[in-house]
Amino acid sequence: MAEWLKRGRNAEATASNDRQIRDTVEAILADIAERGDVAVRELSIRFDKWDRDDYRLSDREIQDCIDQMSAQDIKDIEFAQAQVRNFARIQRESLSDVEVETLPGVVLGHRNVPVNAAGCYVPGGKYPLLASAHMSVITAKVAGVPRVVTCAPPFQGRPAPAIVAAQAMAGADEIYCLGGIQAVAAMGIGTPSIAPVDILVGPGNAFVAEAKRQLFGRVGIDLFAGPTETLVIADEQGADAELCATDLLGQAEHGPDSPAILLTTSEKLARETLAEIERLLEILPTADYARRAWESYGEVIVAEDEAEMVRIADDIASEHVQVMTRDPDYFLANMTNYGALFLGPRTNVAFGDKVIGTNHTLPTRKAARYTGGLWVGKFLKTCTYQRVTSDAASAQIGEYCSRLCALEGFAGHGEQANVRVRRYGGRNVPYAGAAEPLVAAE
């Protein structure tokens, strides 16, 4: 039986906070739907103290941002984007269009069709998270999306040069310096100055995530997202306290509501990690955020064996799962609920977040039970088609269809089948239960 050496915040407190966020977002979305650009501008001034006549950056402004980057900065961004683009292309190549003759004269198929417009949100109010530009814009472009729009908030009172450079280098077609609910609403609902998109993607704070959730249906979204989550699974053969503590706090610094959990079979490692976390919190530059997250949402769990760790991990269904055990592949083979796995001490969540090539927009709040993260396939619609190429096939399928429609009582559906049986099969077939054909044979 597992033992919790430390537990996080209770579910009731989280639910109360969620209700407040829902109400705030609902009111703002309604305001933007009614007043468009006027409401967007007021909200940008209110939340970001950022006022412009047009929030779309000009070519000159974009180039100015790129020019502020050092040569090494540009090379580093290019390297990261090359890794993301390469893996996205590999994923795209794994998705094949299909056409097959399933019966003589019956051809079925599907095509993977990109959406026409994608809106990519890039967080940047607290940290300029340029990596989110790679993950969303490049992935959309590899999928074949013709119009990719990006929004990122101002950073320290101006467009963040690193984010803008990354957006441009990734291939964004429209770049807006606009943040928060107002950015997501402008892309999802549309305004006179920003044409609406078909899908919204990218991470963000709780308000951004809730705005995407409420807009789902009007537009598609990548996934339901919440605060960054990390789960470290470790034992004494795979890791030590320094690695465990570093990997926990390295993600807890995202914000004060970011869960960080240690799951281990070693009480000794668990207690040493607790002590190491306290040591690191005295020296970590982002300790203000990390400490609040750890104190409110940090957990330490000691399980009996690897099988119990798998059961607990699948119940947690964490966004990031760092596995540092004697046999990391055991978890790859047996775990089913996770956003992304990071196997062994040589890798870590930051690699995935920034540069290694897998996508960092991942499911949170147990959404990993039913979805993976952002990838090329999120921008594609798998659309089926069918073709009947012979009279005999049309008549054969028609006879089955007619009888099945009769079972359901759909006379009109049945007659769609019957008219083809008469036309292509030469049989004067009435609809089941009718004395005469609904349409005379030709």
C-alpha positions in Angstrom: 0.0 0.0 0.0 1.4 3.3 -1.0 2.2 6.0 1.5 2.0 9.8 0.9 4.8 11.6 2.7 3.4 14.9 1.3 0.0 15.8 -0.2 -1.1 18.6 -2.4 -4.0 21.1 -2.2 -7.5 19.6 -1.8 -9.8 19.3 -4.7 -12.5 21.6 -3.2 -10.2 24.6 -3.2 -9.3 24.0 -6.8 -12.9 23.7 -7.9 -13.8 27.0 -6.2 -11.0 28.8 -8.1 -12.1 27.1 -11.4 -15.7 28.5 -11.0 -14.4 32.0 -10.6 -12.2 31.6 -13.8 -15.2 30.2 -15.7 -17.4 33.1 -14.9 -14.7 35.7 -15.7 -14.0 34.1 -19.1 -17.6 33.7 -20.0 -18.3 37.4 -19.5 -15.2 38.5 -21.5 -16.0 36.2 -24.4 -19.5 37.6 -24.6 -18.2 41.2 -24.6 -15.7 40.5 -27.4 -18.4 38.7 -29.4 -20.6 41.9 -29.1 -18.0 44.7 -29.4 -15.1 43.2 -31.3 -11.9 45.2 -31.6 -13.1 47.8 -29.2 -13.4 45.2 -26.4 -10.1 43.6 -27.4 -8.3 46.9 -27.1 -9.9 47.8 -23.7 -8.9 44.4 -22.3 -5.3 44.7 -23.6 -5.0 48.1 -21.9 -6.6 46.7 -18.7 -4.6 43.5 -18.4 -1.3 44.1 -20.3 -1.2 48.0 -20.3 -0.7 47.6 -24.0 -2.4 50.0 -26.4 -2.2 50.0 -30.2 -4.4 51.0 -33.1 -3.5 47.7 -34.8 -2.1 44.7 -32.8 -0.7 43.0 -35.9 3.0 43.6 -36.1 4.3 45.0 -39.4 7.1 43.5 -41.4 9.4 46.2 -40.2 8.6 45.5 -36.5 9.1 41.8 -37.0 12.5 42.4 -38.6 13.5 44.8 -35.8 12.8 42.0 -33.3 14.9 39.6 -35.3 17.7 42.1 -35.6 17.9 42.4 -31.8 18.8 38.7 -31.5 22.5 37.7 -31.5 23.9 35.3 -34.1 24.0 32.6 -31.4 20.4 33.2 -30.5 19.4 32.8 -34.1 21.4 29.6 -34.4 19.9 28.2 -31.3 16.4 28.9 -32.4 17.2 27.4 -35.8 18.5 24.2 -34.2 15.4 23.8 -32.0 13.1 24.5 -34.9 14.9 22.0 -37.1 14.3 19.3 -34.5 10.6 20.1 -34.2 10.2 20.3 -37.9 12.0 17.0 -38.5 9.9 15.1 -36.1 6.7 16.7 -37.3 7.6 15.6 -40.9 8.2 12.1 -39.7 4.7 12.1 -38.0 3.1 13.6 -41.2 4.7 10.9 -43.3 3.2 8.2 -41.0 -0.3 9.4 -42.0 -1.3 8.0 -45.3 -4.3 8.6 -47.5 -6.2 5.4 -48.2 -8.2 4.0 -51.1 -9.2 0.4 -51.3 -11.7 -1.7 -53.2 -13.6 -3.5 -50.3 -16.0 -5.4 -52.6 -16.0 -5.7 -56.4 -17.1 -2.3 -57.6 -17.0 -0.6 -54.2 -14.2 1.8 -53.5 -13.7 3.4 -50.1 -11.0 5.9 -49.0 -10.0 8.7 -46.8 -7.8 11.8 -47.2 -6.0 13.8 -44.6 -7.0 17.3 -45.2 -5.4 20.3 -43.3 -7.7 22.9 -41.7 -7.6 26.3 -43.5 -6.6 28.5 -40.6 -4.9 27.8 -37.2 -4.6 30.2 -34.3 -1.5 29.6 -32.2 -1.2 31.2 -28.7 2.3 31.7 -27.4 2.5 32.5 -23.6 4.9 35.3 -22.8 3.6 37.6 -20.0 5.8 36.1 -17.3 8.4 34.3 -19.3 9.0 34.8 -23.1 8.2 31.2 -24.0 9.4 31.2 -27.6 9.4 27.4 -27.7 5.6 27.4 -28.0 6.0 29.1 -31.4 8.1 26.2 -32.6 5.6 23.7 -31.3 2.5 25.2 -32.8 3.5 27.1 -35.9 5.9 24.6 -37.3 3.6 21.7 -36.7 0.7 23.5 -38.4 2.8 24.4 -41.4 4.1 20.8 -41.8 0.5 19.7 -41.7 -0.1 22.0 -44.6 -2.2 24.7 -43.0 -2.2 27.7 -45.4 -3.0 30.4 -42.8 -1.3 30.4 -39.4 -2.0 33.2 -37.0 0.0 33.8 -33.8 -0.7 35.8 -30.7 1.7 36.5 -27.8 1.4 39.1 -25.1 3.8 42.0 -24.7 6.8 41.3 -22.5 8.0 44.2 -20.3 5.9 46.6 -22.3 6.8 45.7 -25.9 6.8 42.7 -28.2 9.2 40.1 -27.0 12.0 39.9 -29.5 12.7 36.2 -29.0 9.0 35.2 -29.4 8.5 37.4 -32.5 11.7 36.0 -34.1 10.6 32.5 -33.3 7.2 33.1 -34.7 8.5 34.6 -37.9 11.2 31.9 -38.4 8.6 29.2 -37.8 6.6 30.6 -40.7 3.7 32.4 -39.1 1.5 34.3 -41.6 0.1 36.9 -39.2 1.8 37.9 -35.9 -0.1 39.8 -33.3 1.2 41.2 -30.0 -1.9 40.4 -28.0 -2.3 38.3 -24.9 -4.7 36.5 -22.7 -8.4 35.9 -23.1 -8.7 38.7 -25.6 -6.1 37.1 -27.9 -7.8 33.7 -27.9 -11.2 35.3 -28.4 -10.1 37.5 -31.2 -8.7 34.4 -33.1 -11.6 32.1 -32.2 -14.5 34.5 -32.6 -13.0 36.9 -35.1 -13.1 40.7 -35.1 -13.2 43.3 -37.9 -9.3 43.3 -37.9 -8.6 39.6 -37.2 -10.3 36.9 -39.3 -11.4 33.9 -37.3 -9.5 30.6 -37.4 -10.7 27.0 -37.5 -8.6 25.6 -34.6 -6.9 27.2 -31.5 -3.7 25.6 -30.2 -1.0 26.3 -27.7 -0.6 26.5 -23.9 -1.5 29.4 -21.6 -2.5 30.3 -18.1 -5.8 29.2 -16.5 -7.8 32.0 -18.2 -6.4 31.2 -21.7 -7.1 27.5 -21.2 -10.7 28.2 -20.1 -11.2 30.5 -23.0 -10.2 27.7 -25.4 -12.5 25.3 -23.5 -15.5 27.7 -23.9 -14.8 28.3 -27.5 -14.6 24.6 -28.3 -17.4 23.8 -30.8 -17.2 27.2 -32.4 -13.7 26.2 -33.3 -11.6 23.2 -32.7 -8.9 23.1 -30.0 -5.8 21.0 -29.5 -6.7 19.8 -26.0 -8.1 20.9 -22.7 -5.1 22.3 -20.8 -4.3 23.5 -17.4 -1.2 24.3 -15.3 2.1 22.5 -16.1 2.3 19.1 -14.4 5.3 16.9 -13.7 5.6 13.4 -12.2 9.0 12.0 -11.4 9.1 8.2 -11.1 12.4 7.2 -9.5 14.3 4.6 -7.5 17.7 4.4 -6.0 19.1 2.5 -9.0 18.0 5.2 -11.5 18.4 8.5 -9.7 19.5 10.5 -6.7 17.9 13.3 -4.7 19.6 16.0 -6.7 18.2 14.8 -10.0 14.7 14.3 -8.5 14.6 17.6 -6.8 15.9 19.5 -9.8 13.4 17.9 -12.2 10.5 18.6 -9.8 11.4 22.3 -9.2 12.4 22.8 -12.8 8.8 22.4 -13.8 7.2 23.9 -10.6 8.7 27.2 -11.6 6.1 27.5 -14.3 3.7 29.0 -11.8 2.3 28.7 -8.3 -0.4 26.2 -9.4 1.9 23.7 -11.1 1.7 20.2 -9.6 5.1 18.4 -9.0 5.0 14.8 -7.7 7.7 12.3 -6.8 6.7 8.6 -7.0 9.2 6.2 -5.7 9.7 2.8 -4.1 12.4 4.2 -1.8 11.5 6.0 1.4 15.2 6.9 1.7 15.2 8.6 -1.7 11.9 10.3 -0.9 13.1 11.9 2.3 16.5 12.9 0.7 14.6 14.5 -2.1 12.4 16.5 0.3 15.6 17.8 2.0 17.2 18.6 -1.4 14.2 20.5 -2.5 14.4 22.8 0.5 18.1 23.4 -0.2 17.5 24.3 -3.8 14.6 26.6 -2.9 17.1 28.7 -1.1 19.2 29.3 -4.2 16.9 28.9 -7.2 16.3 32.3 -8.9 12.7 31.4 -9.6 12.1 30.0 -6.1 9.1 32.4 -5.5 7.0 30.6 -8.0 8.5 27.1 -7.4 8.1 27.3 -3.6 4.4 28.3 -3.9 3.8 25.4 -6.3 5.6 22.9 -4.2 4.0 23.9 -1.0 0.5 23.9 -2.5 0.6 21.1 -5.1 3.8 19.1 -4.4 3.4 15.5 -3.4 5.7 12.6 -2.4 4.5 9.1 -2.7 6.2 5.9 -1.7 4.9 2.8 -3.4 5.6 -0.9 -2.7 6.8 -1.9 -6.2 7.0 -1.0 -9.8 3.5 -2.4 -10.6 2.0 -0.2 -7.9 3.9 2.8 -9.3 2.3 2.1 -12.7 -1.2 2.0 -11.2 -0.7 5.3 -9.3 1.0 7.0 -12.3 -1.9 6.0 -14.6 -4.4 7.4 -12.1 -2.5 10.7 -11.9 -2.2 10.8 -15.7 0.4 13.5 -15.6 1.4 15.8 -18.4 5.1 15.1 -18.1 6.4 11.8 -16.7 10.2 11.7 -16.0 11.2 8.0 -15.4 14.6 7.4 -13.6 14.5 3.8 -12.5 16.5 0.7 -13.0 14.3 -0.3 -15.9 12.6 2.8 -17.5 11.3 0.6 -20.4 9.0 -1.2 -18.0 7.0 2.0 -17.7 7.1 2.6 -21.4 5.6 -0.9 -21.9 3.0 -0.7 -19.1 1.9 2.9 -18.6 -1.1 4.1 -20.6 -2.0 7.5 -19.2 0.6 10.3 -19.8 1.3 13.3 -22.0 4.9 12.5 -22.7 7.5 10.1 -21.2 11.1 11.1 -20.5 13.0 7.8 -20.1 16.2 7.6 -18.1 18.4 10.2 -16.3 20.0 11.5 -19.4 16.8 13.2 -20.7 14.4 15.5 -18.9 11.3 17.5 -19.3 13.2 20.7 -20.3 14.6 18.9 -23.3 11.1 18.1 -24.5 9.9 21.6 -23.6 12.6 23.4 -25.6 14.6 21.6 -28.1 14.6 17.8 -28.6 11.8 17.7 -31.2 8.7 16.2 -29.6 5.8 18.6 -29.0 5.5 20.3 -25.6 1.8 21.1 -25.8 0.5 18.2 -23.7 -2.7 17.1 -21.9 -3.2 18.1 -18.2 -5.8 17.5 -15.5 -6.1 13.8 -16.4 -6.9 14.5 -20.1 -4.1 12.1 -20.8 -6.6 9.3 -20.2 -8.2 10.1 -23.6 -5.8 12.2 -25.7 -2.2 12.7 -26.5 -0.5 16.1 -27.1 -0.4 18.5 -30.0 1.0 16.9 -33.2 0.6 17.2 -37.0 -2.6 15.1 -36.8 -4.4 17.8 -34.8 -4.3 20.1 -37.8 -5.7 17.4 -40.2 -9.2 16.2 -40.8 -9.4 12.6 -41.9 -12.2 12.8 -44.4 -13.8 9.7 -45.9 -15.2 9.2 -49.4 -16.8 6.4 -51.3 -17.3 5.4 -55.0 -19.4 2.7 -56.5 -18.0 1.8 -60.0 -20.4 -0.9 -61.3 -24.1 -1.4 -61.7 -23.9 -4.8 -60.0 -22.3 -3.3 -56.9 -24.8 -0.5 -56.6 -27.7 -3.0 -56.8 -26.1 -5.4 -54.4 -25.4 -2.7 -51.7 -28.8 -1.2 -52.4 -30.7 -4.4 -51.6 -28.9 -4.7 -48.2 -29.4 -1.0 -47.5 -33.1 -1.2 -48.4 -33.8 -4.0 -45.9 -31.8 -2.3 -43.2 -33.6 1.0 -43.7 -36.9 -0.9 -43.3 -35.8 -2.2 -39.9 -35.4 1.4 -38.8 -38.5 2.7 -40.5 -36.7 5.2 -42.7 -38.7 5.2 -45.9 -36.9 8.0 -47.6 -33.5 6.4 -46.9 -34.8 3.1 -48.2 -36.0 4.7 -51.4 -32.5 6.1 -52.0 -31.4 2.5 -52.2 -34.4 1.1 -54.1 -34.1 3.6 -56.9 -30.6 2.3 -57.6 -31.7 -1.3 -57.4 -34.3 -0.6 -60.0 -32.0 1.6 -62.2 -28.9 -0.5 -62.0 -30.2 -3.9 -61.1 -33.2 -4.0 -63.3 -35.5 -5.1 -60.5 -38.8 -3.5 -59.8 -38.3 -3.5 -56.0 -41.0 -1.8 -53.8 -39.9 -0.4 -50.4 -40.6 -3.0 -47.7 -44.2 -2.7 -46.6 -45.3 -0.8 -49.7 -47.7 -2.3 -52.2 -46.0 -0.5 -55.1 -42.6 1.0 -55.8 -42.5 4.7 -54.7 -40.9 5.5 -58.0 -41.7 3.6 -61.3 -38.9 1.6 -62.9 -37.4 3.1 -66.0 
